[in-house]
Amino acid sequence: MLRQAIEERTSRIVDEGTMGFHDYVERFDMSFEQFVNSVSEKYNRPDINVISISYPNEKKAVVVYEER
């Protein structure tokens, strides 16, 4: 049976404005490379057969897999 999982990269909104101006920026807790490695590591198990991993944007990963 095929299954689908969506992994989301954690982030937070930070105000980096100066002198009374607000400049809200989204900061990620890990780099995109670290995110890709963590998703790959999580689904690289003997009891899971990964069909595909796609990254539609820098915040999410869509994993299609089959449990053995």
C-alpha positions as a printed NumPy array, in Angstrom:
array([[ 0.   ,  0.   ,  0.   ],
       [ 1.4  ,  3.372, -1.007],
       [ 1.539,  6.127,  1.568],
       [ 2.323,  9.82 ,  1.404],
       [ 3.931, 11.988,  4.057],
       [ 4.555, 15.731,  4.102],
       [ 7.558, 16.931,  6.068],
       [ 7.781, 20.635,  6.908],
       [10.916, 22.611,  7.665],
       [10.631, 24.541, 10.926],
       [10.943, 28.306, 10.83 ],
       [10.21 , 31.411, 12.83 ],
       [ 9.433, 35.035, 12.03 ],
       [12.023, 37.567, 13.235],
       [11.819, 41.362, 13.259],
       [15.108, 42.666, 11.826],
       [13.98 , 46.271, 11.466],
       [16.05 , 49.2  , 12.667],
       [15.207, 52.657, 14.021],
       [11.522, 51.987, 14.605],
       [10.848, 50.296, 11.269],
       [ 9.639, 46.716, 11.154],
       [11.17 , 44.228,  8.76 ],
       [ 9.778, 40.764,  9.4  ],
       [11.898, 37.964,  7.954],
       [11.343, 34.211,  8.055],
       [14.376, 32.367,  9.459],
       [14.753, 28.598,  9.11 ],
       [16.173, 26.494, 11.92 ],
       [18.302, 24.464,  9.477],
       [19.712, 24.972,  5.995],
       [18.002, 23.426,  2.973],
       [20.841, 20.913,  2.622],
       [20.379, 19.807,  6.252],
       [16.622, 19.528,  5.661],
       [17.166, 17.281,  2.622],
       [19.608, 15.117,  4.588],
       [17.255, 14.781,  7.566],
       [14.297, 13.758,  5.365],
       [16.457, 11.243,  3.489],
       [17.81 ,  9.838,  6.747],
       [14.338,  9.54 ,  8.291],
       [12.976,  7.461,  5.396],
       [16.128,  5.427,  4.748],
       [15.037,  2.373,  6.748],
       [14.91 , -1.305,  5.783],
       [11.136, -1.546,  6.352],
       [10.339,  1.348,  3.95 ],
       [10.632,  1.422,  0.161],
       [10.803,  5.073, -0.944],
       [ 9.119,  5.684, -4.301],
       [ 9.862,  9.412, -4.563],
       [10.81 , 12.469, -2.555],
       [ 9.96 , 15.867, -4.016],
       [10.531, 19.378, -2.746],
       [ 7.827, 21.678, -4.174],
       [ 9.345, 24.619, -2.292],
       [12.053, 25.207,  0.296],
       [ 9.651, 24.637,  3.209],
       [ 8.102, 21.238,  2.407],
       [ 9.023, 17.744,  1.286],
       [ 6.509, 15.269, -0.123],
       [ 7.486, 11.632,  0.355],
       [ 5.721,  8.746, -1.365],
       [ 6.682,  5.389,  0.109],
       [ 5.596,  1.814,  0.589],
       [ 5.886, -0.137,  3.829],
       [ 7.258, -3.639,  3.396]])
